[in-house]
Every structure is written in structure tokens, then in C-alpha cells.
């Protein structure tokens, strides 16, 4: 756990799942996706399973007991390549900061925490898909475009 200004950063746990679900839905709406169905049950399942089995690590930013920023790091396996002989992929997802808390460095801090997690787990790089809203955060952190992904070697 860490703090900057009035924001506390910590890993999410099962008690945070309702707020993680709310943030994810708001993120999708903010990115312009039409809310054509209720996906709360599916998101609840995703966060419950991922946090429990370690296939998902989420860091959150908290102000006055409420989550104002989210981030996620999930993992998957591809066939090995010359540049990635293990085939292991660390993928950043679910980066979101609620509107009143934007432009305060929250996303940048959460992103750094995820990159440090990936390094500690011996990944050689991290990937993500960037929305137009978030692309600048990733570019300032050193991510570059590679085959449609934003990418950063570690």
C-alpha cells in the first residue's frame, strides 16, 4: 500500500468487486460503448475468479473509502516467438479514473504499480490496447505501438 496526497493505492480484494464492476461499466460507457445489456454478473464472475486464482492483479486508488481509479494486470500464454521465447504475456487492462479525479497522476501511478508487478513476476514486456482517452498516459510512460498493441519492454 502507498499514498500520495489524499489518494491511497492498494491491491484490490474480493470486498472491492462491486466497485470494480461499477468502474468497469463506467469505463466502457465513457469510451463510447453502448450499454446494450447488463454485464454485472459476468464482470462479478471475472473479478471473483481472477482475484482468487491470481490470474488478475488489480491495483486501486482510494479516496475517502471509495475507489476512484482502477487498473488490472492479467496473464495469458501464446506460442513462443524469437522475441518472447516463453510466450508468456502480461496484459494491462481496466485502467480507469473517475472523471472528478482525472489529471492528478492517478492513472500514471497505477500504471507504474502494474509495470513493477510484471517485472517482479519476471515478464519481459507488458502489452495493452489503449483507448483514445488513455493513449497519452501510456506514451508518457514509454509505451510504443507494436502491431496494434501498446508495448513496453521491461
TIMI-820227 format. One record per residue: residue number from 1; residue in one letter; x, y, z of N, C-alpha, C in turn. Coordinates in steps of 0.2 Angstrom, whole numbers, plus 5000, padded with zeros to 4 digits. Example, Ala and Ser with C-alpha at 12.3 -4.5 7.8 and 13.67 -1.06 7.14 Angstrom:
# residues 2
1, A, 5066, 4972, 5039, 5062, 4978, 5039, 5066, 4984, 5039;
2, S, 5064, 4989, 5035, 5068, 4995, 5036, 5064, 5000, 5039;
END
This chain:
# residues 154
1, X, 5004, 4994, 5000, 5000, 5000, 5000, 5004, 5006, 5000;
2, X, 5002, 5011, 4996, 5006, 5018, 4996, 5001, 5023, 4996;
3, X, 5003, 5029, 4997, 4999, 5035, 4997, 5003, 5041, 4994;
4, X, 4999, 5045, 4990, 5001, 5051, 4988, 4995, 5056, 4989;
5, X, 4997, 5062, 4991, 4992, 5067, 4993, 4986, 5064, 4997;
6, X, 4980, 5064, 4995, 4975, 5061, 4998, 4972, 5055, 4995;
7, X, 4977, 5052, 4991, 4975, 5045, 4987, 4979, 5040, 4990;
8, X, 4976, 5034, 4992, 4979, 5028, 4994, 4979, 5023, 4989;
9, X, 4984, 5020, 4988, 4985, 5015, 4982, 4986, 5008, 4986;
10, X, 4982, 5003, 4984, 4982, 4996, 4987, 4980, 4991, 4982;
11, X, 4982, 4985, 4983, 4979, 4979, 4979, 4972, 4978, 4981;
12, X, 4968, 4977, 4975, 4961, 4976, 4976, 4960, 4969, 4979;
13, X, 4954, 4968, 4983, 4952, 4961, 4985, 4945, 4960, 4984;
14, X, 4942, 4954, 4986, 4936, 4952, 4985, 4930, 4958, 4987;
15, X, 4932, 4961, 4993, 4927, 4966, 4995, 4926, 4972, 4990;
16, X, 4931, 4973, 4986, 4931, 4978, 4981, 4927, 4977, 4975;
17, X, 4925, 4971, 4974, 4922, 4968, 4967, 4916, 4973, 4965;
18, X, 4911, 4974, 4970, 4906, 4979, 4967, 4908, 4985, 4964;
19, X, 4913, 4989, 4967, 4916, 4995, 4965, 4920, 4994, 4958;
20, X, 4924, 4988, 4958, 4927, 4987, 4952, 4922, 4986, 4946;
21, X, 4917, 4982, 4947, 4911, 4982, 4942, 4909, 4988, 4940;
22, X, 4907, 4992, 4945, 4904, 4999, 4943, 4909, 5003, 4939;
23, X, 4916, 5003, 4941, 4921, 5007, 4937, 4921, 5004, 4930;
24, X, 4921, 4998, 4929, 4922, 4995, 4923, 4916, 4997, 4918;
25, X, 4910, 4996, 4921, 4904, 4998, 4917, 4905, 5006, 4915;
26, X, 4907, 5010, 4920, 4908, 5017, 4918, 4913, 5018, 4913;
27, X, 4919, 5014, 4913, 4924, 5015, 4909, 4922, 5014, 4902;
28, X, 4918, 5008, 4901, 4915, 5006, 4894, 4911, 5012, 4891;
29, X, 4906, 5014, 4896, 4902, 5020, 4894, 4906, 5026, 4892;
30, X, 4911, 5028, 4896, 4915, 5034, 4894, 4919, 5033, 4887;
31, X, 4920, 5027, 4886, 4924, 5025, 4880, 4919, 5025, 4874;
32, X, 4913, 5026, 4875, 4908, 5026, 4869, 4905, 5019, 4867;
33, X, 4905, 5014, 4872, 4902, 5008, 4870, 4895, 5008, 4872;
34, X, 4890, 5006, 4868, 4883, 5007, 4870, 4881, 5001, 4875;
35, X, 4878, 5003, 4880, 4876, 4999, 4886, 4870, 4995, 4884;
36, X, 4871, 4990, 4879, 4866, 4986, 4876, 4863, 4980, 4881;
37, X, 4867, 4978, 4886, 4865, 4973, 4890, 4868, 4974, 4897;
38, X, 4865, 4971, 4902, 4868, 4971, 4909, 4873, 4965, 4909;
39, X, 4879, 4968, 4911, 4885, 4963, 4911, 4888, 4962, 4918;
40, X, 4884, 4965, 4923, 4886, 4965, 4930, 4888, 4958, 4933;
41, X, 4884, 4953, 4931, 4885, 4946, 4933, 4892, 4943, 4930;
42, X, 4893, 4944, 4924, 4899, 4942, 4920, 4905, 4946, 4923;
43, X, 4905, 4952, 4924, 4910, 4956, 4927, 4912, 4953, 4934;
44, X, 4906, 4952, 4938, 4907, 4950, 4945, 4911, 4943, 4945;
45, X, 4909, 4939, 4940, 4912, 4932, 4940, 4920, 4933, 4938;
46, X, 4921, 4937, 4933, 4928, 4939, 4930, 4932, 4941, 4936;
47, X, 4930, 4946, 4940, 4934, 4949, 4945, 4935, 4943, 4951;
48, X, 4929, 4940, 4953, 4930, 4935, 4958, 4935, 4929, 4956;
49, X, 4934, 4927, 4951, 4939, 4921, 4949, 4946, 4924, 4948;
50, X, 4947, 4929, 4944, 4954, 4932, 4943, 4957, 4934, 4949;
51, X, 4954, 4937, 4954, 4957, 4939, 4960, 4959, 4933, 4964;
52, X, 4954, 4928, 4964, 4955, 4922, 4969, 4961, 4918, 4966;
53, X, 4961, 4917, 4960, 4966, 4912, 4957, 4973, 4915, 4955;
54, X, 4973, 4922, 4955, 4979, 4925, 4954, 4980, 4927, 4946;
55, X, 4975, 4925, 4942, 4976, 4927, 4935, 4975, 4934, 4934;
56, X, 4973, 4938, 4939, 4972, 4945, 4938, 4974, 4948, 4945;
57, X, 4978, 4954, 4944, 4980, 4958, 4949, 4977, 4965, 4948;
58, X, 4974, 4968, 4953, 4971, 4974, 4952, 4974, 4979, 4957;
59, X, 4976, 4985, 4955, 4978, 4990, 4960, 4973, 4995, 4959;
60, X, 4971, 4998, 4965, 4966, 5003, 4965, 4968, 5009, 4969;
61, X, 4965, 5015, 4967, 4966, 5021, 4970, 4960, 5023, 4974;
62, X, 4961, 5025, 4981, 4955, 5026, 4985, 4956, 5033, 4988;
63, X, 4950, 5036, 4988, 4949, 5042, 4991, 4943, 5042, 4996;
64, X, 4944, 5044, 5002, 4939, 5043, 5007, 4935, 5037, 5007;
65, X, 4938, 5031, 5006, 4935, 5025, 5006, 4932, 5022, 5000;
66, X, 4932, 5027, 4995, 4929, 5025, 4988, 4935, 5024, 4983;
67, X, 4934, 5019, 4979, 4938, 5018, 4973, 4937, 5023, 4968;
68, X, 4943, 5027, 4966, 4942, 5032, 4961, 4946, 5030, 4955;
69, X, 4950, 5025, 4955, 4954, 5023, 4950, 4956, 5016, 4950;
70, X, 4956, 5012, 4944, 4957, 5005, 4944, 4962, 5004, 4939;
71, X, 4965, 4998, 4940, 4970, 4995, 4935, 4970, 4988, 4936;
72, X, 4972, 4984, 4930, 4972, 4977, 4930, 4978, 4974, 4926;
73, X, 4981, 4969, 4929, 4986, 4965, 4925, 4984, 4958, 4925;
74, X, 4983, 4956, 4919, 4981, 4948, 4918, 4986, 4945, 4914;
75, X, 4986, 4939, 4913, 4991, 4935, 4910, 4988, 4930, 4906;
76, X, 4992, 4929, 4900, 4990, 4923, 4895, 4996, 4921, 4892;
77, X, 4995, 4915, 4888, 5001, 4912, 4885, 5000, 4911, 4878;
78, X, 5005, 4913, 4874, 5005, 4912, 4867, 5010, 4907, 4865;
79, X, 5010, 4905, 4859, 5016, 4901, 4857, 5023, 4905, 4857;
80, X, 5028, 4902, 4859, 5034, 4906, 4859, 5036, 4909, 4853;
81, X, 5040, 4915, 4853, 5042, 4918, 4847, 5050, 4919, 4848;
82, X, 5053, 4922, 4843, 5060, 4924, 4844, 5061, 4929, 4849;
83, X, 5056, 4934, 4849, 5057, 4940, 4854, 5054, 4938, 4861;
84, X, 5050, 4933, 4861, 5047, 4931, 4868, 5047, 4923, 4868;
85, X, 5053, 4920, 4870, 5053, 4913, 4870, 5049, 4909, 4875;
86, X, 5047, 4913, 4880, 5042, 4909, 4885, 5035, 4909, 4882;
87, X, 5033, 4914, 4878, 5026, 4915, 4876, 5022, 4918, 4881;
88, X, 5024, 4920, 4887, 5020, 4922, 4892, 5019, 4930, 4891;
89, X, 5013, 4932, 4892, 5011, 4939, 4891, 5008, 4942, 4897;
90, X, 5010, 4948, 4899, 5007, 4952, 4904, 5003, 4957, 4901;
91, X, 4997, 4957, 4902, 4992, 4962, 4898, 4989, 4967, 4903;
92, X, 4990, 4973, 4902, 4987, 4978, 4906, 4980, 4980, 4904;
93, X, 4975, 4980, 4908, 4968, 4981, 4907, 4965, 4985, 4912;
94, X, 4959, 4987, 4911, 4954, 4990, 4916, 4957, 4996, 4919;
95, X, 4961, 5000, 4915, 4964, 5007, 4918, 4958, 5012, 4917;
96, X, 4956, 5014, 4923, 4951, 5019, 4923, 4951, 5024, 4929;
97, X, 4950, 5030, 4928, 4950, 5035, 4934, 4943, 5039, 4933;
98, X, 4940, 5039, 4938, 4933, 5043, 4938, 4934, 5050, 4936;
99, X, 4930, 5053, 4933, 4930, 5060, 4930, 4933, 5065, 4935;
100, X, 4930, 5066, 4941, 4932, 5071, 4945, 4940, 5070, 4948;
101, X, 4943, 5064, 4947, 4949, 5063, 4949, 4955, 5063, 4944;
102, X, 4953, 5064, 4938, 4957, 5064, 4932, 4962, 5070, 4932;
103, X, 4968, 5069, 4929, 4973, 5074, 4928, 4976, 5075, 4935;
104, X, 4977, 5070, 4939, 4980, 5071, 4945, 4986, 5066, 4946;
105, X, 4987, 5062, 4941, 4993, 5057, 4941, 4991, 5050, 4943;
106, X, 4984, 5049, 4944, 4982, 5043, 4947, 4983, 5037, 4942;
107, X, 4981, 5038, 4936, 4982, 5033, 4931, 4990, 5031, 4930;
108, X, 4994, 5036, 4930, 5001, 5035, 4929, 5004, 5031, 4935;
109, X, 5001, 5033, 4941, 5004, 5029, 4947, 5002, 5022, 4947;
110, X, 4995, 5021, 4945, 4993, 5014, 4944, 4997, 5010, 4939;
111, X, 4998, 5013, 4933, 5002, 5010, 4928, 5009, 5008, 4930;
112, X, 5012, 5012, 4934, 5018, 5011, 4937, 5018, 5005, 4941;
113, X, 5013, 5005, 4945, 5012, 4999, 4950, 5011, 4992, 4946;
114, X, 5008, 4992, 4941, 5007, 4986, 4937, 5013, 4984, 4933;
115, X, 5017, 4989, 4931, 5023, 4988, 4927, 5028, 4984, 4932;
116, X, 5028, 4987, 4938, 5033, 4984, 4944, 5030, 4977, 4945;
117, X, 5024, 4976, 4945, 5021, 4969, 4946, 5024, 4964, 4941;
118, X, 5023, 4966, 4935, 5025, 4962, 4929, 5033, 4961, 4930;
119, X, 5037, 4966, 4931, 5044, 4965, 4932, 5045, 4960, 4938;
120, X, 5042, 4960, 4943, 5043, 4956, 4949, 5041, 4949, 4947;
121, X, 5037, 4948, 4942, 5034, 4941, 4940, 5039, 4939, 4934;
122, X, 5044, 4942, 4933, 5049, 4940, 4928, 5046, 4940, 4920;
123, X, 5041, 4945, 4919, 5039, 4946, 4912, 5044, 4950, 4909;
124, X, 5045, 4949, 4902, 5050, 4953, 4898, 5047, 4959, 4895;
125, X, 5040, 4960, 4895, 5037, 4965, 4892, 5029, 4965, 4895;
126, X, 5026, 4971, 4894, 5019, 4971, 4895, 5016, 4974, 4889;
127, X, 5009, 4972, 4888, 5005, 4975, 4882, 4999, 4978, 4885;
128, X, 4996, 4981, 4880, 4989, 4984, 4882, 4986, 4987, 4875;
129, X, 4980, 4987, 4875, 4976, 4991, 4870, 4974, 4998, 4873;
130, X, 4976, 5003, 4870, 4974, 5010, 4873, 4968, 5013, 4870;
131, X, 4964, 5016, 4874, 4958, 5020, 4871, 4961, 5027, 4870;
132, X, 4957, 5031, 4866, 4960, 5037, 4864, 4960, 5041, 4871;
133, X, 4956, 5040, 4876, 4957, 5044, 4882, 4963, 5042, 4886;
134, X, 4966, 5036, 4885, 4972, 5034, 4889, 4978, 5034, 4885;
135, X, 4978, 5035, 4879, 4984, 5034, 4875, 4990, 5038, 4877;
136, X, 4989, 5044, 4879, 4994, 5049, 4881, 4998, 5047, 4888;
137, X, 4994, 5044, 4892, 4997, 5041, 4898, 5002, 5036, 4897;
138, X, 5000, 5031, 4892, 5005, 5026, 4890, 5011, 5028, 4887;
139, X, 5010, 5033, 4882, 5015, 5036, 4878, 5020, 5039, 4883;
140, X, 5018, 5043, 4888, 5022, 5047, 4893, 5026, 5042, 4897;
141, X, 5023, 5036, 4898, 5027, 5031, 4902, 5031, 5026, 4898;
142, X, 5032, 5028, 4891, 5037, 5024, 4887, 5034, 5019, 4883;
143, X, 5028, 5018, 4883, 5025, 5013, 4878, 5025, 5015, 4871;
144, X, 5026, 5011, 4867, 5026, 5012, 4859, 5021, 5007, 4856;
145, X, 5019, 5009, 4850, 5014, 5005, 4846, 5018, 4999, 4843;
146, X, 5015, 4993, 4844, 5019, 4987, 4841, 5013, 4983, 4838;
147, X, 5012, 4982, 4832, 5007, 4978, 4829, 5000, 4979, 4832;
148, X, 4998, 4985, 4833, 4991, 4986, 4836, 4991, 4986, 4844;
149, X, 4996, 4984, 4847, 4997, 4985, 4854, 5001, 4990, 4856;
150, X, 5000, 4993, 4862, 5005, 4997, 4865, 5009, 4993, 4869;
151, X, 5016, 4994, 4869, 5021, 4989, 4871, 5026, 4992, 4875;
152, X, 5029, 4989, 4880, 5035, 4992, 4884, 5039, 4986, 4886;
153, X, 5045, 4986, 4883, 5050, 4981, 4886, 5051, 4982, 4893;
154, X, 5053, 4977, 4897, 5054, 4978, 4904, 5062, 4977, 4905;
END
